[in-house]
């Protein structure tokens, strides 16, 4: 943390996030995966950002999202994001990296790193991204409820938001699980759907559980539903995959150009001028502190 840098405590971010949820207006939350993407999202005007497991796995390991990364690796990235931003930082806790005891440590480590919200899902280990496998296995009902209860009880700050995610594609089972997670203390419910009935399912789930819903906006959602339809059901609309795939495409084009044309100036790839990039990453502030604190050369 740089001295005198604008600082907003994790508790204050959590309070702001809870207050924003109560307004009833959808919070659009871009997915980020490192300090730079977190900075850029806030500078673009994001009210909150989300550390997305899919993007972290791709950027950190170059691997598919199959929970190959560790909890401590994610915690380290989360801490960097919190340090360079002032907005609420939502965090993907996957299935807690184990049983209910592992959930306790995950919640407390993420919370200590500054997470505003922590999502715990009911997938069985090893966790599988719904984009990889159509029907991931779920842990038994009682075990899933116990993990959410453990997450709620593990909080050291009551303002920390616990998001309970269910990957059940069956509406009745999803409602049963969501209602049980709410009874266990979950603040927000995150359903995962994969079909054309997603909107109607979300309406019924919202009516049944009476808790804000967090909806992931992925390609098929954008193709099938309008923004207005999504805002009807989503208190939180996260965009976890779009940013990393956009970056991947740009990098792919950039590397192709370097290898084929040598000079990037010979392509139409958009680049940020170096002077602007230095502002994004706080270079001017570092230079000012060097003049203030380091002896003259």
Backbone torsions as a table, in degrees:
resi	resn	phi	psi	omega
1	UNK	NA	128.9	-179.7
2	UNK	-80.0	136.8	179.2
3	UNK	-54.5	139.4	175.8
4	UNK	66.8	3.5	177.2
5	UNK	-65.0	145.1	177.2
6	UNK	-53.2	127.3	-175.5
7	UNK	-131.4	131.8	173.3
8	UNK	-123.7	121.8	-175.2
9	UNK	-65.4	154.6	176.4
10	UNK	-56.0	-39.8	179.8
11	UNK	-64.2	-41.5	178.5
12	UNK	-65.3	-39.1	176.8
13	UNK	-62.8	-40.0	178.9
14	UNK	-64.9	-41.4	178.2
15	UNK	-63.1	-43.8	178.6
16	UNK	-61.9	-41.2	-178.8
17	UNK	-64.8	-44.4	178.3
18	UNK	-63.3	-41.3	179.1
19	UNK	-64.6	-40.0	179.1
20	UNK	-65.0	-38.6	177.5
21	UNK	-59.8	-36.8	-176.4
22	UNK	-70.5	-14.2	-179.9
23	UNK	-71.2	-21.7	-179.6
24	UNK	85.2	-4.7	177.2
25	UNK	-90.9	135.9	-176.9
26	UNK	-61.1	133.8	174.4
27	UNK	-95.7	118.9	177.3
28	UNK	-91.3	122.0	-169.4
29	UNK	-123.8	108.5	178.5
30	UNK	-73.5	146.1	177.4
31	UNK	-82.1	134.1	179.5
32	UNK	-128.8	168.0	-171.8
33	UNK	-145.4	-2.3	176.5
34	UNK	-161.7	-179.6	-177.6
35	UNK	-62.4	-39.8	-178.6
36	UNK	-65.3	-48.3	-179.8
37	UNK	-64.0	-33.8	177.1
38	UNK	-64.7	-44.6	177.8
39	UNK	-59.7	-48.4	-176.6
40	UNK	-62.9	-39.2	-180.0
41	UNK	-64.5	-43.6	178.9
42	UNK	-66.5	-41.4	-179.9
43	UNK	-65.2	-25.2	177.2
44	UNK	-78.1	-11.1	177.8
45	UNK	110.6	9.8	-179.9
46	UNK	-61.2	134.6	176.4
47	UNK	-78.7	-23.1	177.9
48	UNK	-157.5	161.0	177.0
49	UNK	-131.8	160.3	178.9
50	UNK	-129.6	128.2	172.1
51	UNK	-74.7	109.1	-173.4
52	UNK	-98.7	125.0	-177.8
53	UNK	-58.4	-39.5	179.4
54	UNK	-56.9	-47.4	-177.4
55	UNK	-72.4	-36.9	178.4
56	UNK	-63.7	-44.7	179.5
57	UNK	-60.4	-42.4	-179.3
58	UNK	-68.2	-44.7	-174.2
59	UNK	-79.6	-39.7	-176.7
60	UNK	-78.9	-44.0	-173.4
61	UNK	-109.2	-16.9	-173.2
62	UNK	67.9	29.8	-175.4
63	UNK	-126.2	162.5	175.7
64	UNK	-68.0	157.3	-177.8
65	UNK	-78.2	88.0	178.5
66	UNK	-130.2	29.3	-179.3
67	UNK	55.8	44.2	175.3
68	UNK	-80.9	-30.9	177.1
69	UNK	-71.3	163.7	-179.2
70	UNK	-103.3	163.5	178.5
71	UNK	-60.9	-40.1	-177.0
72	UNK	-70.3	-30.7	175.1
73	UNK	-64.7	-43.4	179.3
74	UNK	-66.7	-41.4	179.2
75	UNK	-58.1	-40.2	179.6
76	UNK	-63.2	-44.2	178.5
77	UNK	-64.3	-42.5	179.3
78	UNK	-58.4	-43.8	-179.6
79	UNK	-61.3	-41.9	178.0
80	UNK	-61.7	-43.1	-180.0
81	UNK	-60.8	-45.3	-179.6
82	UNK	-63.7	-38.8	-176.8
83	UNK	-66.8	-27.5	-175.1
84	UNK	-107.1	9.7	179.6
85	UNK	-132.4	172.6	175.7
86	UNK	-125.2	-3.2	-177.5
87	UNK	-91.6	163.7	175.3
88	UNK	-58.8	138.0	179.2
89	UNK	-116.7	109.5	175.4
90	UNK	-80.7	145.9	-176.6
91	UNK	-130.4	137.2	178.1
92	UNK	-86.3	112.3	-179.9
93	UNK	-96.3	9.3	-178.8
94	UNK	50.2	-135.3	179.0
95	UNK	-95.7	20.7	179.3
96	UNK	85.7	3.4	179.4
97	UNK	62.2	33.2	177.2
98	UNK	148.8	-148.5	-179.6
99	UNK	-86.0	-166.4	-176.0
100	UNK	-60.6	-32.4	178.9
101	UNK	-67.6	-38.3	176.1
102	UNK	-67.2	-34.6	177.0
103	UNK	-60.2	-42.2	-179.9
104	UNK	-57.8	-47.4	-179.1
105	UNK	-68.0	-40.5	179.6
106	UNK	-58.7	-47.8	-179.4
107	UNK	-61.7	-45.2	-177.0
108	UNK	-69.9	-35.5	177.2
109	UNK	-70.0	-43.5	178.0
110	UNK	-64.5	-41.9	-179.6
111	UNK	-62.2	-43.9	179.3
112	UNK	-64.4	-29.3	178.4
113	UNK	-78.1	-11.1	175.0
114	UNK	110.2	10.3	-179.4
115	UNK	-60.5	139.2	175.5
116	UNK	-82.9	-45.2	176.9
117	UNK	-132.8	155.3	179.4
118	UNK	-132.7	124.6	179.7
119	UNK	-96.7	129.0	175.0
120	UNK	-121.3	128.3	-175.9
121	UNK	-109.3	168.4	-175.9
122	UNK	-104.0	22.5	175.0
123	UNK	-73.2	150.9	173.5
124	UNK	-81.3	156.2	176.8
125	UNK	-82.1	144.5	-4.3
126	UNK	-76.0	138.3	-179.7
127	UNK	-60.6	140.1	178.8
128	UNK	-127.3	127.9	178.1
129	UNK	-62.7	135.1	178.5
130	UNK	-58.3	-19.5	177.6
131	UNK	-78.1	-12.3	180.0
132	UNK	-99.6	-41.6	-177.5
133	UNK	-130.2	137.1	-172.8
134	UNK	-68.2	-43.0	-176.4
135	UNK	-129.0	85.4	178.8
136	UNK	-66.0	147.5	179.2
137	UNK	-72.5	143.7	179.3
138	UNK	-107.5	152.2	172.9
139	UNK	-74.3	156.2	179.1
140	UNK	-55.4	153.9	-175.4
141	UNK	-51.2	-53.4	-176.0
142	UNK	-63.0	-38.7	179.0
143	UNK	-65.4	-41.2	179.7
144	UNK	-63.4	-44.0	179.1
145	UNK	-62.8	-40.7	179.1
146	UNK	-61.7	-36.9	179.9
147	UNK	-68.9	-38.5	177.1
148	UNK	-67.6	-41.6	177.7
149	UNK	-61.8	-40.6	178.2
150	UNK	-63.1	-40.7	179.2
151	UNK	-62.5	-44.1	-179.3
152	UNK	-64.2	-46.1	-177.7
153	UNK	-70.9	-24.7	-176.5
154	UNK	-75.4	-17.3	-178.5
155	UNK	-59.4	134.8	172.5
156	UNK	-96.2	-19.8	174.9
157	UNK	-114.6	116.0	-178.5
158	UNK	-63.2	-14.0	179.0
159	UNK	-79.7	-16.7	178.6
160	UNK	-60.3	130.7	-175.8
161	UNK	-92.5	126.3	176.6
162	UNK	-100.9	119.1	178.2
163	UNK	-103.0	119.8	179.3
164	UNK	-98.9	120.8	-178.3
165	UNK	-105.4	132.7	172.0
166	UNK	-116.7	131.6	178.8
167	UNK	-97.8	12.0	176.7
168	UNK	-68.6	128.3	179.5
169	UNK	-90.0	-12.0	177.6
170	UNK	-84.2	125.1	-174.2
171	UNK	-59.0	-48.0	-177.2
172	UNK	-62.4	-42.5	178.7
173	UNK	-67.0	-40.1	179.1
174	UNK	-61.6	-41.2	178.0
175	UNK	-64.4	-45.0	179.9
176	UNK	-59.6	-45.0	-178.7
177	UNK	-68.1	-46.6	-178.7
178	UNK	-59.7	-44.0	180.0
179	UNK	-64.0	-37.0	177.8
180	UNK	-68.9	-36.3	178.6
181	UNK	-67.6	-37.2	176.4
182	UNK	-63.4	-44.2	179.1
183	UNK	-62.5	-30.6	178.6
184	UNK	-77.1	-10.3	174.7
185	UNK	117.2	4.7	-180.0
186	UNK	-61.9	140.5	-179.6
187	UNK	-89.0	-32.5	-175.8
188	UNK	-137.9	146.0	176.4
189	UNK	-111.7	135.2	179.2
190	UNK	-121.0	101.8	176.4
191	UNK	-84.2	153.6	174.0
192	UNK	-121.3	110.6	179.4
193	UNK	-113.5	162.7	179.7
194	UNK	-141.5	26.5	-176.0
195	UNK	-142.0	177.0	-176.1
196	UNK	-66.8	-18.1	-179.4
197	UNK	-88.0	10.4	-175.0
198	UNK	-55.5	-42.1	-177.0
199	UNK	-64.5	-47.9	-179.4
200	UNK	-65.8	-38.3	176.7
201	UNK	-61.5	-42.3	-179.5
202	UNK	-64.8	-38.8	177.1
203	UNK	-60.1	-46.1	-178.7
204	UNK	-68.1	-38.0	178.5
205	UNK	-65.8	-43.0	179.2
206	UNK	-60.7	-43.9	179.5
207	UNK	-64.7	-36.6	-176.2
208	UNK	-76.0	-43.8	-172.7
209	UNK	-92.2	-20.4	177.1
210	UNK	55.4	42.0	174.6
211	UNK	-134.7	153.1	177.2
212	UNK	-57.7	145.1	177.6
213	UNK	-105.8	142.5	171.1
214	UNK	-109.4	122.8	-176.5
215	UNK	-117.1	131.4	175.9
216	UNK	-83.3	124.1	179.2
217	UNK	-92.5	102.5	179.0
218	UNK	-115.9	-179.2	-170.9
219	UNK	-54.9	-47.5	-175.0
220	UNK	-67.4	-29.3	176.2
221	UNK	-65.1	-46.3	179.7
222	UNK	-62.1	-34.2	-178.4
223	UNK	-74.9	-31.6	-171.5
224	UNK	-98.6	-27.8	-170.9
225	UNK	-128.9	151.7	177.9
226	UNK	-81.8	164.8	176.1
227	UNK	-60.4	-40.6	-179.4
228	UNK	-62.6	-38.8	178.6
229	UNK	-65.9	-40.0	179.1
230	UNK	-67.7	-40.4	-179.9
231	UNK	-69.4	-18.6	176.1
232	UNK	-65.0	-35.4	-174.6
233	UNK	-110.8	-22.8	-173.2
234	UNK	-97.2	116.8	169.2
235	UNK	-74.4	-33.0	177.4
236	UNK	-128.0	125.0	176.5
237	UNK	-114.1	105.0	-179.8
238	UNK	-94.2	147.7	178.3
239	UNK	-122.6	80.0	-170.0
240	UNK	-80.7	-26.0	-171.4
241	UNK	-103.0	-37.6	-174.8
242	UNK	-52.3	-47.9	-178.1
243	UNK	-60.7	-44.8	-177.3
244	UNK	-69.7	-33.9	178.5
245	UNK	-72.6	-33.4	175.5
246	UNK	-65.1	-42.7	177.8
247	UNK	-64.1	-43.0	-179.2
248	UNK	-60.3	-41.9	180.0
249	UNK	-65.3	-42.3	179.4
250	UNK	-64.7	-42.8	178.1
251	UNK	-63.6	-41.3	178.6
252	UNK	-58.6	-46.0	178.9
253	UNK	-65.5	-38.3	-179.3
254	UNK	-65.0	-47.5	-179.3
255	UNK	-66.1	-37.8	176.3
256	UNK	-60.3	-42.0	-179.4
257	UNK	-65.7	-43.7	179.6
258	UNK	-59.0	-43.6	-176.1
259	UNK	-76.4	-26.7	-177.4
260	UNK	-98.1	-40.8	-174.8
261	UNK	-111.6	-9.5	178.5
262	UNK	72.8	-52.8	-179.4
263	UNK	-99.0	127.9	176.6
264	UNK	-66.2	-23.9	179.0
265	UNK	-64.8	-13.7	179.0
266	UNK	-89.5	9.4	178.0
267	UNK	-124.4	173.1	178.4
268	UNK	-102.2	19.7	178.3
269	UNK	-69.0	127.5	-179.5
270	UNK	-73.3	132.8	177.6
271	UNK	-128.9	147.0	174.1
272	UNK	-81.2	129.2	176.2
273	UNK	-57.0	144.5	-176.7
274	UNK	-56.3	-39.6	-179.6
275	UNK	-62.7	-34.7	177.4
276	UNK	-73.3	-38.2	179.8
277	UNK	-65.0	-37.4	177.7
278	UNK	-60.6	-35.3	177.0
279	UNK	-68.5	-40.4	-179.5
280	UNK	-57.4	-44.0	-174.8
281	UNK	-93.7	9.8	173.3
282	UNK	77.6	26.5	-176.5
283	UNK	-64.3	-38.1	-178.7
284	UNK	-63.3	-36.7	179.4
285	UNK	-68.3	-39.5	177.5
286	UNK	-61.8	-43.4	179.0
287	UNK	-62.1	-37.9	178.8
288	UNK	-65.3	-40.5	179.2
289	UNK	-70.0	-33.0	175.6
290	UNK	-61.5	-42.9	178.7
291	UNK	-66.7	-32.9	-177.1
292	UNK	-78.3	-38.6	-169.8
293	UNK	-109.1	-24.1	-177.1
294	UNK	-93.3	146.9	178.4
295	UNK	-67.7	147.7	179.3
296	UNK	-63.8	146.8	-179.3
297	UNK	-79.0	NA	NA
